[in-house]
Structure formats: C-alpha cells, structure tokens
Amino acid sequence: MAEPHSGVAVNIKEFDDAVPSSPREMSSKASSPEPPKNPPGFGLWAVCAGGIFVCYFFYGLLQEKITKRDYDGEHFHYFGYLVFIQCIINALFAYAACAKYGVPAELDPMGLMSVCSFTYVGAMLTSNSSLAYVSYPAQVLAKSCKPIPVLVFSLLLGGKSYGLSKFFTVGLIVSGVTVFMYKEHHPTSGDSAESVLGFGQILLLASLLMDGVTAAMQERLRTNNLVTSPYRMMFAVNLFSALYLCFFLLVTGEGWEGTQFVRRHPSVIVHILFFSVASALGQNFIFMTIMAFGPLTLSLVTTTRKFFTILASVLLFSNSLLWRQWIGVLLVFSGLAFDIVFSKKGKKVQKK
C-alpha cells in the first residue's frame, strides 16, 4: 500500500491549499477578514481526472474478468459480495492514508455520513440489478444523465447555488454524451408497451435519484467544513457501506454463496484483490475531486470518462463514427469549453 500514498503526495500540497486541514485553521478562517486562498487549479483537476480515468479503466477490465470468466463451468455473479470486499479494502486504504497524513479516522457527523453511505450503496445495487431487465447500453445511457440529479439535489438538499451558465454547460455535456452513447432500438413483435417504463427503468431511476442524494450529502459535508479530508470521508463512507452490505449479504444469503464460490475456485481471490486495489486507488482520486471541486465536477468527470474512452479508441484504431456521434462530440467539447470560459469569468469577478 506504499505506492498509492506516494502518488498522492505529489499533489497533496495543492489540495491542502484548497481545503482547510484542521479545526483551528477552520475557526481562524471563519473569524479572519482576509480573503480565502486561491481555489484549486487546473493541475490538481488534471491529476484527479487522469487518475480516475486510468484507475477505472483497469477497474472495468478486472470486473469484466471476474464476472465473465468461466470458473470450471461456473460464473461469478455475486455483485453485493464483490462490492462488500471492495468497500473493506477501500476503508483500509483510507485508514492507512489518514494515519500517514495525521488525520483522525472518524465517522462524524454520523447522520450525514450514514445517509450518504446508504444512498451510495443503494445507487450501485439498483444500477447493477437493472441489468437483469435492461441492456447494458441502456444502463450506460441512463447513467450518463447523472449530472442532472446531482445538480438538482445539490441545490435542493446540499445548500449549493449555481448560475445559469452551469445549467447550460451541464445540459450541453449530458446531451452530447447521451447522443454519443445512444443506440437505436428496433422494436420486435415480442416487445410490449410495459417496456417503456418497466422494472429495470424504475431501478435506474431510483439509482439516479440516490446518486443525487449522495452528492447533496457530500456537498453539505464539504461546504460546511464538517469534513476537511478526502481520506476521512472515504473511510467513513466505505465503513458504513460495508456495514449496510454485511446486513444485505446476511439477509439475502449472498454472503454464504459468495464465500462458497471462493472456496470452490480460489483463483478468483487474486482477481478480486486486484479489482479492489484498483477501486481503492480510483476512490483516492474521486474523494480528492469531491473535496477540492465538488460532487458536480466529479459527476461530469465520471460521465465523460466512457465517452473519452470510446473516442480514444476511435482515433487510435481508425474506427468510424456516425454523424450523430460527431454531433455528440461537438456538444461535449462545447460544454467543456463553455464551462472553462464561464469559470474564468467567475474567478475574475471574485478577484474584483
């Protein structure tokens, strides 16, 4: 676990400049008339976004290896069990990081942390459960709309305020990703009217709503200075999530079934371990992004991640795009460009 910490140390100074590191510093900032320190810059954002892209690229490959591989005629389909182990490794990683940087590994405020963790786990479980009823492209398309509930719930529950320019840029980016990812479906005689809003679509809607609540809780923790370290938030969220998942595994029996599968096929342990390490490294950058830039910025990074992955494969391997996908590319880059321009104008106004 030494290498992940050294990777964070490169940019931890810039992060510390953006977020107060101690209660004493918080109280002095509250009483001092001096202007706040400069917001985190593009360098830190690039490190966080790049880290998320790389870590979750390998995360996806390892997840597919675990769930698609044939283990002596069996397939691993215990997603709750897998996420439970993932949360345990994430919590251990965060605890070690807290110890390294002298941050207390606390669960306070327990109310917000427990709600945030519950909706975080619920969003994952409902999203993955929806795959039993809808196709993977449909799931990806629905989850590409995640910045919208994040934006709305951050306003309603998170105490955050955004200008019209932010709504405009988020709308452009989400529209572009949706157009880019959309795959035309030709209905067959077996399709029914119920498929317009079936159980799978309801699960996806529930997942998006819980994504929004999770972001709102994270925003409140961040903006009210209730948590000032990304590792403390990472530790608390994953520990609470592991507790919720432990109850879920006991009630459903998936914990026993998953353990028996591992006993029958011990080779899966190595794959699960690497998968969990990729998750811990990725969450390292995710919680740094939340604390430095906010949940909305994180949702835009994670939403565009798959878009940029596909676009890179097109450019590298000379694959062709449909005219509709080129429109999606134009919308995404226009939204990102406008966001940069509007952000710079906002900073100039603050300086005046």
C-alpha positions in Angstrom: 0.0 0.0 0.0 3.1 2.3 -0.1 2.8 3.2 -3.8 -0.7 4.7 -3.7 0.4 7.1 -0.9 3.4 8.3 -2.8 1.2 9.1 -5.8 -1.0 11.3 -3.7 1.9 13.1 -2.1 2.8 14.8 -5.4 -0.3 16.9 -5.3 -1.3 16.9 -1.6 0.2 20.4 -1.1 -2.1 21.9 -3.7 -5.0 20.1 -2.2 -4.1 21.4 1.3 -4.1 25.0 -0.2 -7.6 24.5 -1.3 -9.2 22.9 1.8 -8.5 23.7 5.5 -6.6 21.0 7.2 -7.6 21.4 10.9 -10.4 22.8 13.1 -8.0 25.6 14.3 -7.4 26.7 10.7 -11.2 26.5 10.0 -12.0 28.7 13.0 -9.3 31.2 12.1 -10.7 31.4 8.6 -14.2 32.0 9.9 -13.1 34.9 12.1 -10.5 36.4 9.8 -11.5 39.1 7.3 -8.7 38.1 4.9 -9.8 36.7 1.5 -9.8 32.9 1.1 -7.0 31.1 -0.5 -7.0 30.6 -4.3 -9.2 27.8 -5.5 -7.6 24.6 -6.7 -6.1 24.9 -10.1 -6.2 23.0 -13.4 -3.1 21.0 -12.4 -4.9 19.3 -9.5 -8.0 18.8 -11.6 -5.9 17.1 -14.3 -4.3 14.8 -11.8 -7.6 13.8 -10.3 -9.4 13.3 -13.6 -6.4 11.4 -15.1 -6.3 9.2 -12.0 -10.0 8.4 -12.3 -9.7 7.6 -16.0 -6.7 5.3 -15.5 -7.8 3.5 -12.3 -11.4 2.8 -13.5 -10.2 1.7 -16.9 -8.4 -1.2 -15.2 -11.3 -1.5 -12.7 -13.7 -2.2 -15.6 -11.3 -4.7 -17.2 -10.9 -6.6 -13.9 -14.6 -6.5 -13.2 -15.3 -8.0 -16.6 -12.6 -10.6 -16.0 -14.3 -11.6 -12.7 -17.9 -11.7 -13.9 -17.3 -13.1 -17.5 -14.7 -15.7 -16.8 -15.6 -19.4 -16.7 -14.5 -20.9 -13.4 -14.8 -24.6 -14.2 -18.3 -24.2 -15.6 -19.4 -21.5 -13.1 -19.6 -17.8 -13.4 -19.2 -15.3 -10.5 -22.5 -13.3 -10.2 -22.3 -12.2 -6.5 -22.1 -8.4 -7.0 -23.0 -7.5 -3.5 -20.3 -9.8 -2.2 -17.8 -8.2 -4.5 -18.7 -4.7 -3.5 -18.5 -5.6 0.2 -14.9 -6.8 -0.2 -14.2 -3.7 -2.3 -15.6 -1.4 0.5 -13.4 -3.2 3.1 -10.3 -2.6 1.0 -11.2 1.0 0.4 -11.8 1.6 4.1 -8.4 0.0 5.0 -6.7 2.2 2.3 -8.3 5.3 3.6 -7.5 4.4 7.3 -3.8 4.0 6.3 -3.9 7.3 4.4 -5.4 9.0 7.5 -2.6 7.6 9.7 0.1 8.7 7.2 -1.2 12.3 7.0 -2.2 12.7 10.6 -5.9 12.8 10.0 -8.3 11.3 12.6 -10.2 8.4 11.1 -13.6 9.4 12.5 -17.2 8.7 11.5 -18.7 12.1 12.5 -21.1 13.6 11.6 -22.7 10.1 11.7 -26.1 11.2 10.5 -24.9 12.7 7.2 -22.3 10.0 6.7 -24.7 7.2 7.2 -27.3 8.7 4.8 -24.5 9.3 2.2 -23.3 5.8 2.5 -26.8 4.3 2.3 -27.6 6.1 -0.9 -24.1 5.4 -2.3 -24.6 1.6 -1.9 -28.2 1.8 -3.0 -27.3 3.5 -6.2 -24.7 0.8 -7.0 -27.0 -2.1 -6.2 -30.1 -0.8 -8.1 -27.9 0.2 -11.1 -26.4 -3.3 -11.4 -29.7 -5.0 -10.6 -31.3 -3.2 -13.5 -29.0 -5.2 -15.9 -31.3 -8.2 -15.4 -34.1 -6.2 -17.1 -32.5 -3.8 -19.5 -29.5 -3.9 -21.8 -26.0 -2.6 -20.8 -26.2 0.2 -23.4 -29.5 1.3 -21.9 -28.0 1.3 -18.5 -24.9 3.4 -19.7 -27.3 5.8 -21.4 -29.4 6.3 -18.3 -26.4 6.8 -16.0 -24.9 9.3 -18.4 -27.7 11.7 -17.1 -26.2 11.5 -13.6 -25.0 15.2 -13.5 -28.6 16.3 -13.7 -29.9 14.8 -10.4 -26.5 15.8 -8.9 -27.1 19.4 -9.9 -30.7 19.4 -8.8 -30.2 17.7 -5.4 -27.1 19.8 -4.6 -29.4 22.8 -5.0 -32.3 21.4 -3.0 -30.5 19.5 -0.2 -26.9 20.4 -0.4 -27.2 24.2 0.0 -25.3 24.8 -3.2 -26.0 27.6 -5.6 -25.2 27.6 -9.4 -25.6 30.2 -12.1 -27.5 29.7 -15.3 -24.2 29.1 -17.1 -23.6 25.9 -15.1 -27.1 24.6 -16.1 -26.2 25.4 -19.7 -22.9 23.7 -19.7 -24.2 20.6 -17.8 -27.1 20.4 -20.3 -24.7 20.5 -23.2 -22.4 17.8 -21.8 -25.2 15.4 -20.8 -26.9 15.9 -24.2 -23.7 15.2 -26.0 -22.9 12.1 -24.0 -26.5 10.9 -24.5 -26.4 11.4 -28.2 -23.0 9.8 -28.5 -23.9 6.7 -26.5 -27.4 6.2 -27.9 -28.0 3.0 -29.9 -31.1 2.8 -32.0 -33.5 0.0 -30.9 -35.8 -1.5 -33.5 -38.8 -2.9 -31.7 -39.8 -6.5 -32.4 -43.1 -8.3 -32.0 -42.0 -9.6 -28.6 -41.7 -6.0 -27.2 -44.6 -4.8 -25.0 -45.8 -1.4 -24.0 -44.6 -2.1 -20.5 -41.0 -1.9 -21.6 -41.4 1.9 -21.8 -41.2 2.0 -18.0 -40.6 -1.4 -16.7 -39.0 -2.6 -13.5 -35.5 -2.1 -15.0 -36.2 1.5 -15.8 -37.6 2.1 -12.3 -34.4 0.7 -10.8 -32.3 3.0 -13.0 -34.5 6.0 -12.0 -34.0 5.0 -8.3 -30.3 4.8 -8.9 -30.1 8.3 -10.4 -32.2 9.7 -7.5 -29.9 8.2 -4.9 -26.9 9.5 -6.9 -28.4 12.9 -6.4 -29.0 12.5 -2.7 -25.4 11.2 -2.2 -24.0 14.2 -4.0 -26.1 16.5 -1.8 -24.9 15.0 1.4 -21.3 15.2 0.1 -21.8 18.8 -0.8 -23.1 19.6 2.7 -20.2 17.8 4.4 -17.8 19.8 2.1 -19.2 23.3 2.1 -20.0 23.4 5.8 -16.4 22.2 6.6 -17.8 19.2 8.5 -15.2 17.0 6.8 -11.9 18.6 5.6 -10.0 15.5 4.5 -10.8 13.3 1.5 -9.5 10.3 3.3 -11.7 10.8 6.3 -14.7 10.9 4.1 -13.5 7.9 2.1 -13.0 5.9 5.3 -16.4 6.8 6.8 -18.4 6.2 3.6 -16.8 2.9 2.9 -17.1 1.6 6.5 -20.8 2.5 6.7 -21.3 1.0 3.2 -19.6 -2.3 4.4 -21.9 -2.4 7.4 -25.0 -2.0 5.1 -23.7 -4.6 2.7 -23.0 -7.0 5.5 -26.7 -6.9 6.5 -27.7 -7.2 2.8 -25.4 -10.3 2.4 -26.8 -11.9 5.6 -30.5 -11.3 4.6 -30.1 -12.5 1.0 -27.7 -15.3 1.7 -25.4 -14.0 -0.9 -22.5 -13.8 1.6 -22.6 -17.5 2.2 -23.0 -18.3 -1.5 -20.1 -15.9 -2.5 -17.8 -17.5 0.2 -18.6 -21.0 -1.1 -17.8 -19.9 -4.6 -14.4 -18.5 -3.5 -13.7 -21.8 -1.7 -14.5 -23.8 -4.8 -12.5 -21.5 -7.1 -9.7 -19.9 -5.0 -8.1 -18.4 -8.2 -10.8 -15.7 -8.1 -9.3 -14.3 -4.9 -6.4 -12.8 -6.9 -8.7 -11.2 -9.4 -10.9 -9.8 -6.6 -7.8 -8.4 -4.8 -6.5 -6.6 -7.9 -10.1 -5.3 -8.6 -10.3 -3.9 -5.0 -6.9 -2.3 -5.2 -8.0 -0.6 -8.5 -11.1 0.6 -6.7 -9.1 2.0 -3.7 -6.8 3.9 -6.0 -9.7 5.2 -8.0 -11.6 6.3 -4.9 -8.5 8.1 -3.7 -8.8 10.5 -6.7 -12.6 10.5 -6.5 -12.7 11.9 -2.9 -9.9 14.3 -3.7 -12.1 15.6 -6.6 -15.1 15.9 -4.3 -13.3 17.8 -1.6 -11.4 20.1 -3.9 -14.0 20.7 -6.7 -17.3 19.3 -5.5 -19.6 16.4 -6.5 -20.9 18.1 -9.6 -17.4 18.3 -11.1 -16.9 14.6 -10.2 -20.1 13.6 -11.9 -19.0 15.3 -15.1 -15.6 13.6 -15.0 -17.1 10.2 -14.4 -19.8 10.7 -17.0 -17.4 11.8 -19.7 -14.9 9.1 -18.9 -16.6 6.4 -21.0 -17.2 9.0 -23.7 -13.4 9.8 -23.9 -12.5 6.1 -23.8 -14.6 5.3 -26.8 -13.5 8.4 -28.6 -9.8 7.5 -28.0 -10.4 4.0 -29.4 -11.9 5.6 -32.5 -9.0 7.9 -33.0 -6.3 5.2 -32.2 -7.8 2.4 -34.3 -9.3 4.5 -37.1 -12.9 3.3 -36.4 -15.7 5.4 -37.9 -18.3 7.4 -36.1 -21.9 8.0 -37.1 -22.9 11.6 -38.0 -25.0 11.6 -34.8 -22.0 10.7 -32.7 -20.0 13.6 -34.2 -22.8 15.9 -33.1 -22.4 14.4 -29.6 -18.6 15.0 -29.7 -19.3 18.7 -30.7 -21.8 19.1 -27.8 -19.5 17.6 -25.2 -16.5 19.7 -26.2 -18.6 22.8 -26.5 -19.9 22.2 -23.0 -16.4 21.7 -21.6 -15.1 24.8 -23.4 -18.0 27.0 -22.1 -17.5 25.7 -18.6 -13.8 26.7 -18.7 -14.7 30.2 -20.1 -17.5 30.8 -17.5 -15.3 29.5 -14.7 -12.6 32.0 -15.6 -15.1 34.9 -15.8 -16.3 33.9 -12.3 -12.8 33.9 -10.9 -12.2 37.4 -12.3 -15.4 38.7 -10.8 -14.4 37.3 -7.4 -10.9 38.9 -7.6 -12.5 42.3 -8.2 
